[in-house]
Structures are given as structure tokens and as C-alpha cells.
Amino acid sequence: MARANPFDFERPLDALNFFLADVRDGLGPYLAIYLLTEQKWDEASIGVVMSVAALAGIIAQTPAGALIDRSTAKRALMVAAAILVTLACLTLPLIQRFELVAATQAVAAAAGAIFAPAVAAVTLGIVGPKAFARRTGRNEAFNHAGNAVAAAIAGITAYSFGPVVVFWLLAAMATASILATLSIPADAIDDHVARGLDDQTERGPGAHDKPSGFQVLLTCRPLLIFALATVAFHFSNAAMLPLVGQKLALVNRDLGTTLMSVCIVAAQIVMVPVALLVGHKADTWGRKPIFAAALAVLALRGALYPLSDNPYWLVSVQLLDGVGAGIFGALFPLVVADLTRGTGHFNVSQGAIATAAGLGGALSTAVAGFIIVKAGYSAAFLFLAGVAAVGLIGFCAMMPETARHDADGGGGRAD
């Protein structure tokens, strides 16, 4: 099929990423607030529910990527996932039992695993490899803008109407995301290109099944190296914001929640220009130095936190999260697309790496908490900085540059 003009779908893709920002994570951190303040749950039960949801989301990552690779109904999958996440969350005020709450949040987390690979696949299927870097950066910019706006609206309206307002905000964003999804014509998405195949690969029903399975994850050494670097990034990053929140609460319990909201919104705002910059410069500067910069900023961030307990210092250092996360979000699908081009495993590879990264992130908070009990917050921050530094060294030593400036302007697979 003829390649669609990427500029014809700028606005629909912008809207899709903006409105999905609040839907893809469900209630997120607001779940704990609602269960604590409205349903009067204890912290232990809340923690178990959130762990169950996180585990469900991690387990669903790889199957979700495989489903997106094989599906020719990507829009329908995103619409169904948005509806499922919303319904699972809207039932919370109607149920009280632990088992039902845990089940609904597990369903929401599993359905949410569809969004990241689906958006990446739809984008690649519309714009092709040539424009993918620029468009992915723009996707991430609008995603972070959506997160910032949703967090700000939730914070302002919850002050007047209580935590229940986040349910209606989620429903409104989900409805808007469905309309944005349906505004993209189905025939604008090249499903062949969307799964990481190129124009030289045979098309047709028989060819559709050739690139199947998970062997590419084990046979492509650069993909394994990138997966390990991604795990190191998430292991180092995942615990930092919760630890900062705890320190802020210890310094000033009355302003702890407010300052945490400031941290989240400010970091999301920083991510917007960073993601746009990465999208515009990834082909020129290369993927490797940009991702190395994300690991370096993460290590620096962990090393700076112990220097002061002043809330203004902690919030200022947290702004660096916008740099590291902004780079990672925009670069992750680009590197995976480079390394899986022509294999048909673009989305399942994203899912597999995201699964490993999710496990790393889950272990991060547990390990950091153990270190805090034994040696304090400073030791935990320095340990997390050390993990990022080790990841940086290994990445720089072993990872090849994946961007290729070949005749068609796209990235090629590095074997």
C-alpha cells in the first residue's frame, strides 16, 4: 500500500497520546489515596492490591506485544482496552471486598499493557521508519503533557470534590482517547510495517506467519544488551521518586502530598521538550550517546539527593527525572525498532523488554527499602546511583550504535 503522509495524521496522533496518558496507567497513585481515605483500608492491604495490579501488568506485557504484532485490528484493541480499564476503575466505588478490588485492578493493569506497543505499532505503521524517530518524540511529548494536565486537574478538583473526582477524569479522558483512536482511518495503518517488517519482506497470508516466536530476543545480542541496560535504568529509577516522597513527608508532613504533586507535574513538564529534542536529533546524534546521557543523568540524580534534606533541593533534583525519563520514553521504541526491523517482532520485543524492566522496577523499591532500614536514605540513593553507573559503563562498552543512515533513511538491524 502507498505510504501515508505522516503530516496528515499529526493531530489525531497528538490527541491519542495526550488523552491516553491518563488512561494507560488507570488510577495509578490515586488508587492508594482513594482506598485509604474513602474506603478506610489499611496500608498493608493497599500495598498488596497495588502489587497484584503491578504483577498483572508485568505478566501481560509480552503477550500484549505479541498480540499487537499479529493483529490487524489495532484500533479496536486500543478501544477495547480503554473501555476495560475505565470500567474496572469505575466499579471501585461499588465494591468493598479485597478480592474484587484486587481483581478489577489486575484487569485494568493487564488491559493497560496494550497501549504502549499499540501506539508504537500504529505510529510506525502510519509514518514508516523514516519519520518514526521524529514522530515518537512528539508522541512522548504529548503523553507527558497529558500526564501533567491530568495531574494538575486532579489535584485542583480533588481539593473541592474529594478523591472520587479522579474516576470522572479517567472516564472523560478514556472517552476522548477512543474518539482520537477512531479518528485515525484503519487503512492508514500498514500492518506489515507496524510489526517491524519492511518493504523487501514478502507480503501475503503465508508470509504473515513467518516471523513468529521469541527467538529474536535471544539471537540478537544488541537487543539483549539494550534489555539489560533498560533493566538497570528502571531498577535505579523506580525507587527514587517514592524515596523522595518519603523524605519530603518526614521533613514536612503537612506539605508532603503537595510537594509530591509538584515533583510529578514539574518532571512531566520537563519531559515534553526533552522528548521533542530526542525525536528531532536521534537520527543525527545517534541512539547510543542519547541513551548513555539518560543513564548518566540518572546516576547524577541519585548522587545529588543525599547532599541535602531541604525540600526545595529535593524537588529541584527531581526535575532531572524529566530529563532521564523523557529520553528513555522517546528512545526506547526507536532502538527496539532498529534492532527488530525486518523480523516482525517489533512489538513482542517491546513487551519482553518491558516485562524485564517491570520486574527490575518492582525489585527496586524492595531493595531500597531494605537498605534504608539498615543504612538510611543516603545509602539507598547512592546504591541506586551506583546501579545506573554500572549500567552506563556496560552500555557504553558493549552496545553498538543502532541508527543506520542507509539509502531509505531508516534504521537497520544490528546483529
N, C-alpha and C positions, 0 to 999 in steps of 0.2 A: 504494500500500500504506500501511497505517497506520504512523505513526512509532513506532518502538520507544522504550520508556522508557530514557533513557541510563543510569539507575542500575541497570538490570537487567544491564548488561554492564561495570560498573566493574571487577570483579575479573578477568574474562578479558582485558580491555584492559590492565589493570595488569600482569598476568603476561606478556602478549605483549610489551610494551615492555621489561619487566625482563629477560627471557631473550633477546630478540633483540639486546640491547645488545652482547653478546659475539660474536654470530653475524654481524651485518651488516658488520663490518669484517674478518672472517676472522681470521687470525693477527695482523694489524696490526704493531705494533712488535716483537712477539715473533718474527716471521719472520727478521729480521736477526740476532737473538741466536742462534736455532737454527742458521741456516746458518753463522754464524761459529764457534760453539763446538762444535757436533755434527758438521757436515759439513766444517768447516775451509775454507770458502770465503774468498776474499779480498774486501776491501771493495768493490772496483770491480765485481765480478760480482754481489755482493749489491745494490749500488745499481742496476744495470741491471735485475735481476729486479723490484725494487720499483717502478722507473719503468715497466716494462712493465705491471705489475699496475695501477698508478695510471692509466695511459693507457687501459687496457681499461675500468676503472670509469668514467672520464670519458666515453668514447665511448658507453657503454651507458646513460647517464643519460636522455637524451631518448627513445630507443626504449623504455626501460623505462616511462617515464611514459605514452607513447602506448599501450603495451600494457595498462597498468592502466586507462586511460580506456576502452578498448574491451572489456575483458574482463568477463565476469560470473562468472568463477571466480577471484576474488582470493585466496581462502583457498588454493586449490590451487597458485596461483603462488607464494605465500609458502612453502608446504610444500616445493615442488619446489626453490625457491631455497635454502632452509635445508639440504636434503639435498645439493644440488650443492656448496655452499660447504664443508660438512663433509667430503664425500668428497674434494674437491680438496685439502683441507688434510691429511686423514689419509693420503693417498698419499705425502706428503713423505718419511717415513722409509723408504719402499720404493724411492725413485728417487734417482739421483745426477746424472744428466745435466742440464746447464744448460737445454737446450731444453725438457725435460719439466717441470722445476721452474717455469720461466717460464710455460709453457702452463697448468699447473694453477693458478697464482696469478692469471693473467689470467682464467681461467674463474671462479674464486672471486670476483674483483673485479667482473666483469660480472654474475654472478648476484646479488651483494650490492646492485647498483643497484636491484633490485626492491623492497627492503624499505621505504625511506623513502616513496616515493609510494604503495605498497600500504597501509602503516599509516595514512597520512593519508587515503587514499580510504575504507578500511574505517571509520575513525573518523567521517568526515563522513557516510558512508552510514548509519551507525547513529544518531548523535546529531543530525544535521542542523545547519544554520547557526547556530541559536540557541545551542546548547550547545557549539559547536565550539571557541571560544576557551578556555573552562574546561577542556575535555577535552584539548585539545592541550597545554596547560600541564602537566596531570597526566601525559600521555604522556611528555613530555620529562623530567619529574621521575623517573619510574620508569626511563626509559632511562639517565639519568645515575647513578641508584642502582645499576642493574645493572652499568654500567661500573666503578663504584667497587668493588663487591663482587667482580666478576670479577678486577680488577687486584690486589686485596688477596689473594684466594685464590691467584692465580697466583704472586704474589711470595712468599707464605709456603710454598706447597707446592714451588715450584721450588727453594727453598733445600735441601730434603731429597731431592727426587726428580729434579732437573735440569730443563732446559728442555722436555723431552718431555711434561711434565705439562700444558702448555697445550693439547695435542692432545686429551687426555681431557676437559679442562674444556670445550673447544669442543664436543665431541661431546655432553656432558651438557647443556649449555645449548641446543644445537640440538634435542635430543630434547624438552626441556621447552618450547621455543618452538613446536614442532609440536603438542604436546598443547594448549598455550594457544590456538593458532590454531584447532584443530578444536573447541575448547570454545565458540567463537562460532558460533551457528547461521547457516547460509548465508542463510536467509530474513530474518535480522535486518538484512542489509545492503541498502539501497536503492541499486542500481547507477546509477540515474538521478541521484540526489542526489550519489552518490560521485564522479561525474566533473565536478561543478560546475554541473549543471543544476538548475532549481528547479521548483516545482510548477506554474508557469504555462507551462512548456515542454511541447509536445506529446510524449506518450509513444507507444511502439509501435515495431515493426521499422523503419518508414520514417524515423521521427524520430531513431532511434538514430544514423543516419549523417549527419545534417545538420551538426552542429558538428564538422567534421573539418579536418585540416590544421593549419598552424602560423601562419596569418595573424594570429591574435590577439597573437602575440608582437611583431609589427611594427606593428600598428594601434593597440595600447593604449599610449599614451605613458607613463602612470604605471608600467606594467609594465616598460617599458624603463628608466625611471629607477631603479626598485627593483632591476632586474637589475644596473645599473651600480654602485649602492650596495653590493649583495651582493658583486660582484667586488672592490670596494675593501676591503670588510671582510675577505674571505678573503686577498687579496693582502697586506694588512697583518698579519693574524693568523697565517697558516700558518707563517711562518719564525720566529716569536717563541719558541715552545717549543723547537724544535731548537737555536736560538742560546743559549737559557738553559741547555740541557743541555750544550752545548759549554763554556760558561763555567764551569759547575759542575765539569765534568770537569777543566778546566785548573786550577781552584783546588784541587781535591782528587780525584785520580784514583781513590782507593780508595772514596770515597763518592759518586762521580758517578752511578752507576746507582741507588743507594738514594735519593739526593736527587731524581732524576728521577721515580722511582716516587711519592715523597711529593708532588711537584708535580702529577702526574696525578690521584692519588686525592683530594688536597685540593681541586683545582679542580672535580672531578666532584661532590664533596660540596657545594660552594658552589652549583653549578648547580641542585641539587634545589630549594631554597627559592626561588631566583630564577625558575625555570621555573614553579613553582606560583603565585608572585606575578603573573607576566606573564599566566598563564592566567586569573586571577581579575580582573585590573584592565585587560586590553587593551580591553574594551568600554567601560569607564568613562573611562580616561585617554586612549584613542585609540592607534592603532598608531604614528603618526609620532613623538611625543615619546619613546616607549619605544625604538624602533629608533635614534633620534638619541642616546639615552643609551648604547646599546651601542657606537656609533662613538666617542663621546666618551671612554668608559672605555678603549677600545682605544688611542686616541691618548695618553691619560694613561699607560697601562701602558708603551707604547714610550718615553715621555719619562722615566719613572722608572727603568728598568733601568740607564741609564748612570751613575746617581748613586753606585753602589757595586758592588764585586765580592764583597761579603760574601755567603756562601751563604744566610744567614738573610734578608737583604734580598731577594735574587733570588727565593727561594721565596715570601716574603711578597707581593711584587709579582705573582708568577704567580697568586696567588689571584684577582686581578682578571679572569683568564681565565674564571673561573667565572661572573662577572657578565656579561661580554660574550657568551660562548658560550651561557649559559643563556637570555639574552634572545633571541639570534638563533634558536636551535633552536625555541623556543616560538612566536616571532612569524612566522618565515618562511612556514609553511603558511597562517597566518591572512591575511597580506597577499595572497598568491597567490590564496587562496580569494575574498577580497574583489574582486580585480581580474578574476577569470575567472568569477564567478558568472553563470550563465545561458548560458555559452558552450560548456560541455562540454569545456573544455581545462584543467581544474584540474591534472591530473597531468602532462600533457605540458609544461605551463608550468613546473611544479616541476622537471621533468627538464631542460628547456632552460636555466633559470637555474642549476641545479646544475652543468650542464656548463660554462657560462661561469665560474662560481665556482671549479670544479675547475681549470680552466686558469689562472686567476689565482693560485690557491694553489700550483700547480706552478711557475709563474714566480717566485713569491715567494722560495723557497729559493735558486734560482739567482742572482737579482739580489742578494739579501742576501749570499750567499757571495762574489760579485764585489766588493761594497762592503767586506766585511771584509778581503779581500786588499789592497785599495787604501787603505782608510782606517781600518780597525779596527771592533770590535764596537759602540762607541758611535755611530759614524756610521750603521751599519746599523740600529740600534734607532731612531735619530732619523728616518731616512728612512722606516721603516715607520710610525712615529707620524705623519709628515707625510702619508703616503698616507691614513691614517684621517682626519686632519683635513680634507684636501681632500674626501674622500667625505662627511664630516659637513656641510661647507659646501654642497656641491652638493645633498645630500639635503634639507637644511632649506630651501634656496632653491627647489627645483623640485618636490619630492614633495608631492602633496596627501594629506590625511587620507583613509584608505580605509574606516574603520569608519563605518557609517551606522546610526543608531538609528531605523529605519523601523518600519512597523507590525508586521512579523513579527519584529523584533528581530534580524535578520541583517544582515550587511554587504552592500553593494551594489557593483556595478562602477563604478569611477571612470573615465570616458572622457576 
